[in-house]
Amino acid sequence: MKIRLLIKDSLEAQGLKWLLTSQWNDVEVEIAEGADVSTDVYLYIIDMNYIMTAEFELPPHAIWLGISSERTFQSVYKALSLKAEDILFRPFQPDRLVKQVQQIRFRWRNERAQLKGPVLQREAVVTYEDFLIGETKAETPVLFSLIAPSRAEELDHLVRELELHDFPTAYDIFPFSDFVLVVHQLKDVQDLQDAYSIFFAQWKRQSDALLTIYLHAVESQNRTYRALYKKMRKFHERIFYDGYDILTIEQDNLHWRDMDPFLSPIEQRKWVEMLEKRQVSEIREWMEQDFLTLESPFPDPEMVRVRLTSILAQIRRYMTSKSLKSQAVEQAYRALFETVIREPVMYHIIRTFLTFIAELLQNTEVIAEGKSSLADKVQERIAANYWDTSWNLEACAEELRIHKSTLSRKYAGEAGETFSVALLRTRIEEAKRLLKETDLPIAEVSKSAGFTHSTYFSRRFKEETGMTPYQFRMR
């Protein structure tokens, strides 16, 4: 495949040429200062400064990618109006350009295969346009297979193997950035399932990348290829739950069930308690019960990711309260956040999550062991138990194995305030947070913050803040 670069910065052009030619042996890249109508150029990569110039004209039906330094509406609109494959804004990750070119290269290879391959195997069933913008309906029964490798760099290898495999019916291959879609003319589902079982076994013998294959037979002629493509993309999203290394036939439509992605105040309180008490086993049990026991119909994976970030927010609060601000801890936290956002399989996210929490709490335990201040130990226990209406000075003294009178005297001497004042302040601060961040009734706020009666809560809240809980919320 021939690519022509029209980039004003010569160093950038040389860098892009090296990047692209280092990826594939069958890609030829040339740097030019202007465009021509040469038919052997399949893809143009063009600086948007050229496109925005009035006298510049693209070759007819050119396939092109734009590169721009300005994130402006005019640039995007111009690119869309001239049917660009995509527009990349500097600075962009090289992997993004490689993925775009790889997808276009797959299309180029597919077109060549259709021209050169046997008529039986390359009889066109559907096109990219039918998937993305068309309303063409399936005129004959078809079988869709969505094949996703665990490593994106194996897509090229996967397409080659699919082209060489002996499937029993005519088929077309459509590579995308993270999976391959194959459309077969459907004669016998069992024959195609057997062919894919053979392909699945052969792949395992030659690659350590895992495959997930979803097969879906369509015998009705009332569905558009665009609707079927969207359905297959949803199956691809289900890899979040299924993981890789499976071959399955899907007969039913896939629907996500509703899910509240945010932690409730009670769940937030539970997380505060587990973190403060460094209950690693309880945290593991909570995470596995909440995420790894989900059954079909599953919630939308994006909602699950949001729920995981809600837990991350509780961990961030804990890190702040413990002054865990070292560079290593911060880097590990950010790496976990990236895993939550981008990792395709939920099991791997949960495993990484639990590893991070175990290491974080171990670091906290080391820090706690080095503390000699009784006030610090008391404040830790207040933060872990304030929500319990029955927890008091006597309970704290029992946990610390010290007489309550001694605890009261020593704490007041070190902290400059009494135990009851510290406990009340913590409960009032939690009540303020709940009043601001939730729509819980006042009575529920009172209970969640550790107060026995809402009347007593309202009276103490007004004494501390100068306003009632209702006035505070309205303000």
Disulfide bonds with the S-S distance in Angstrom:
none
